[in-house]
């Protein structure tokens, strides 16, 4: 073995080595070039998409206040840009049991747990990428190698001999970010972390809205089952009267058959409605992260819900900065933009630096002696010359960016439609409720009039039962209208977004455009 300088070039870089105290130097032009190029960044910088230019959700302006009527859930609702919603918007429905259930569900939902785990995964991938690209990597190595040296193989005299070569070293590697490719890759991961964060916010908003809507549906179905069972009792009573009249010769068999048909149709509708009620209760349990058979689930009644009188009216330019699905689509657009920059950076030179220092000896005692030190310094510059795949990768990344831009536009348009539909439903369903409330008042008045006539002998009991039947049908529709106003309110809260942000000290910083 002998000490010698062994410079090698690979892609324009140089290698310098030192063995057993003899120092040699490699060219340093590579390092000078690297220093002059650090800080350059290729690819377009990301700019947030502009807010929609429209200022309203419909060509026809929505009324500032909905119609109103007497009775529960009949008040007018006002739309205001200054309405204070807050992140716990479901509290405005005035049902403490619902407030508690949603709070518990946000902690126990397996769907949210999976989404949170996905966010943590994205955060750790960001941290791993940041650690491997922003800072050098260092590895320590300790080795033992058994070798056999045969002088005859080199044309020298001497007997073959065996020896053990011990080595210990520390190696440091770093990839210079000449064109900003590493920074753009890190930017893409940070944007995808933001995407997962907005997904979690959206999942929480959707879960709360789903539980609130299911609770309202349970209350509606329960009230309708009670009303239908009451109507069925009236049908059975009318059927019994018709059979008695038939026995007395005051009615025909056709009348009895007609009453029997109506009674059995009503009887068949009750189990179907009860099935929907039970299925809704099962849905509520699962949304809350519990088994359908859990006995600690609350039961909801329509009378306990409060119809919020002040609702938020969010202008389109604010909506795109508020809704989590729009923000998630923007994060994907940001990631696609950064990944396009990564693809472009591969067309430019890449520089890798590495250095190691250690010792080699034939015995452990001499391993760290003064004459056993070895070190190396490597600078490697790589410039793609003939790789037709790289331009195609850049064009593919640009196509992915175009697709993300189109997806963002689609999400924004769908969100605007979502809010427009919610506002439209508020107004029209309030008008329907007002009409049904008037019809219910008329049906109740007609029933009371027939009862007074029956008390005076001017009307038959059959007429009383018929009036009661008409009143039941009107109340069934009114119950559905009351619940629908509550559902419309929940839909608007969900449509405008709750503006909730997850805050954690472990989260990576948000990407700044």
Secondary structure as GFF3:
##gff-version 3
##sequence-region A 1 513
A	DSSP	beta_strand	9	10	.	.	.	ID=ss1
A	DSSP	beta_strand	13	19	.	.	.	ID=ss2
A	DSSP	alpha_helix	29	37	.	.	.	ID=ss3
A	DSSP	beta_strand	78	80	.	.	.	ID=ss4
A	DSSP	three_ten_helix	89	93	.	.	.	ID=ss5
A	DSSP	alpha_helix	96	108	.	.	.	ID=ss6
A	DSSP	alpha_helix	110	134	.	.	.	ID=ss7
A	DSSP	beta_strand	137	149	.	.	.	ID=ss8
A	DSSP	three_ten_helix	151	154	.	.	.	ID=ss9
A	DSSP	beta_strand	161	176	.	.	.	ID=ss10
A	DSSP	alpha_helix	181	247	.	.	.	ID=ss11
A	DSSP	alpha_helix	253	287	.	.	.	ID=ss12
A	DSSP	three_ten_helix	302	304	.	.	.	ID=ss13
A	DSSP	beta_strand	310	312	.	.	.	ID=ss14
A	DSSP	alpha_helix	316	319	.	.	.	ID=ss15
A	DSSP	alpha_helix	324	345	.	.	.	ID=ss16
A	DSSP	beta_strand	350	361	.	.	.	ID=ss17
A	DSSP	three_ten_helix	370	372	.	.	.	ID=ss18
A	DSSP	beta_strand	373	382	.	.	.	ID=ss19
A	DSSP	alpha_helix	388	455	.	.	.	ID=ss20
A	DSSP	alpha_helix	461	496	.	.	.	ID=ss21
###
